[in-house]
């Protein structure tokens, strides 16, 4: 179900700056006036994952957000001794259980519009609490897409 929410040009521009230019580590998006997805916070390239989680929850326990993160980790292919650095972009929909139903519905129905406008994201993650959004849980999901 589409919500009629549009994606601002700032979202697309910031996404390209992360994907192509590696200018930022992450960006937090929010739905402004129930009409448009816009940029709320941009994380510097040297920011850690914990800061991303803090910014994702900055609106409070009743607020949903989207977060895009350029995730880096070491990967060792089977049969080799050396590891290589991998980078994957993931888009997270953060809708805590404590958010109001109307807000959760708006964010879940608008997620597709954001997905379609941010071409090249490798993984989509839906999180309702910190156990699903933790660095370990995310890395596990991203590693599952690696070739052994």
C-alpha positions as CSV (number, residue, x, y, z in Angstrom):
1,X,0.0,0.0,0.0
2,X,1.5,3.3,-1.0
3,X,1.0,6.3,1.3
4,X,1.5,9.1,-1.2
5,X,4.5,10.3,0.7
6,X,7.2,11.6,-1.6
7,X,11.0,11.6,-1.3
8,X,12.8,14.9,-1.2
9,X,15.7,15.7,-3.6
10,X,17.9,16.2,-0.5
11,X,17.5,12.5,0.3
12,X,18.6,11.5,-3.2
13,X,21.5,13.9,-3.2
14,X,22.8,12.8,0.3
15,X,22.4,9.2,-0.8
16,X,24.7,9.8,-3.8
17,X,27.2,11.6,-1.6
18,X,27.4,8.5,0.6
19,X,27.3,5.9,-2.2
20,X,29.6,7.5,-4.8
21,X,31.7,10.1,-3.0
22,X,31.9,8.4,0.5
23,X,31.4,11.9,2.0
24,X,29.3,10.7,5.0
25,X,28.9,7.5,7.0
26,X,25.1,7.6,7.4
27,X,22.0,9.7,7.1
28,X,18.8,9.6,9.1
29,X,15.5,10.3,7.2
30,X,12.1,11.3,8.7
31,X,8.7,11.9,7.3
32,X,7.9,15.7,7.4
33,X,4.3,16.7,7.9
34,X,3.1,13.3,6.8
35,X,3.9,14.3,3.2
36,X,7.6,14.0,2.4
37,X,10.6,12.0,3.4
38,X,13.5,14.4,4.2
39,X,17.0,14.4,5.7
40,X,17.2,14.9,9.5
41,X,20.8,14.1,10.4
42,X,23.9,13.4,8.4
43,X,26.7,11.5,10.1
44,X,30.3,12.4,9.4
45,X,32.5,9.7,7.7
46,X,34.4,8.9,10.9
47,X,31.3,8.4,13.0
48,X,30.8,5.0,14.7
49,X,27.7,2.7,14.5
50,X,26.7,3.6,18.1
51,X,26.2,7.3,17.0
52,X,24.0,6.1,14.2
53,X,21.8,4.2,16.6
54,X,21.7,7.3,18.9
55,X,20.6,9.6,16.1
56,X,18.1,7.0,14.9
57,X,16.3,7.1,18.3
58,X,16.8,10.8,18.9
59,X,13.2,11.6,18.2
60,X,12.1,9.6,21.3
61,X,10.5,6.3,22.0
62,X,7.3,7.1,20.0
63,X,9.1,8.1,16.8
64,X,9.9,6.1,13.7
65,X,12.8,6.9,11.4
66,X,14.7,5.5,8.4
67,X,18.5,5.2,8.5
68,X,21.0,4.6,5.7
69,X,24.4,3.4,6.7
70,X,27.6,2.6,4.8
71,X,28.7,-0.5,6.7
72,X,32.3,-1.8,6.6
73,X,33.6,-5.1,7.8
74,X,36.3,-7.6,7.1
75,X,35.5,-10.7,5.0
76,X,37.5,-13.8,4.5
77,X,36.7,-16.0,1.5
78,X,36.7,-19.7,2.1
79,X,40.0,-21.3,1.1
80,X,42.0,-18.1,1.4
81,X,44.1,-16.8,4.3
82,X,43.7,-13.0,3.6
83,X,40.7,-10.9,4.6
84,X,39.3,-8.1,2.5
85,X,37.4,-5.0,3.5
86,X,33.7,-5.1,2.4
87,X,31.4,-2.1,2.3
88,X,27.6,-2.5,2.1
89,X,24.9,0.1,2.1
90,X,21.8,-0.8,4.1
91,X,18.6,1.0,4.7
92,X,16.8,0.5,8.0
93,X,13.3,1.2,8.9
94,X,13.2,1.9,12.6
95,X,9.7,1.6,14.1
96,X,9.8,0.8,17.8
97,X,6.9,-1.0,19.4
98,X,6.3,2.1,21.5
99,X,5.4,4.2,18.4
100,X,1.7,4.9,17.7
101,X,0.0,2.6,15.2
102,X,-0.8,5.4,12.8
103,X,2.9,6.4,12.7
104,X,4.1,2.8,12.2
105,X,1.6,2.4,9.3
106,X,2.8,5.6,7.7
107,X,6.5,4.6,7.9
108,X,5.9,1.1,6.7
109,X,3.7,2.1,3.8
110,X,6.2,4.8,2.8
111,X,9.3,2.5,2.9
112,X,8.8,1.4,-0.7
113,X,8.9,5.0,-2.0
114,X,12.3,5.5,-0.3
115,X,13.6,2.1,-1.5
116,X,12.7,2.9,-5.1
117,X,14.5,6.3,-5.0
118,X,17.7,5.0,-3.5
119,X,18.9,2.6,-6.2
120,X,21.9,0.4,-5.2
121,X,21.1,-0.3,-1.5
122,X,22.3,-3.9,-0.8
123,X,20.1,-4.8,2.2
124,X,16.8,-3.6,3.7
125,X,16.4,-4.1,7.5
126,X,13.2,-3.6,9.5
127,X,13.9,-3.1,13.2
128,X,11.5,-2.6,16.1
129,X,14.0,-2.7,19.0
130,X,17.8,-2.5,19.6
131,X,18.4,-6.2,19.4
132,X,17.3,-6.1,15.7
133,X,19.2,-2.8,15.1
134,X,22.4,-3.7,16.9
135,X,25.7,-3.8,15.0
136,X,26.0,-7.6,15.6
137,X,22.5,-8.3,14.2
138,X,23.1,-6.0,11.2
139,X,26.5,-7.5,10.4
140,X,25.0,-11.0,10.6
141,X,22.4,-10.0,8.0
142,X,24.9,-8.4,5.7
143,X,27.3,-11.4,6.0
144,X,24.5,-13.7,5.0
145,X,24.6,-12.1,1.5
146,X,28.3,-12.8,1.1
147,X,29.7,-15.6,-1.0
148,X,31.6,-18.1,1.0
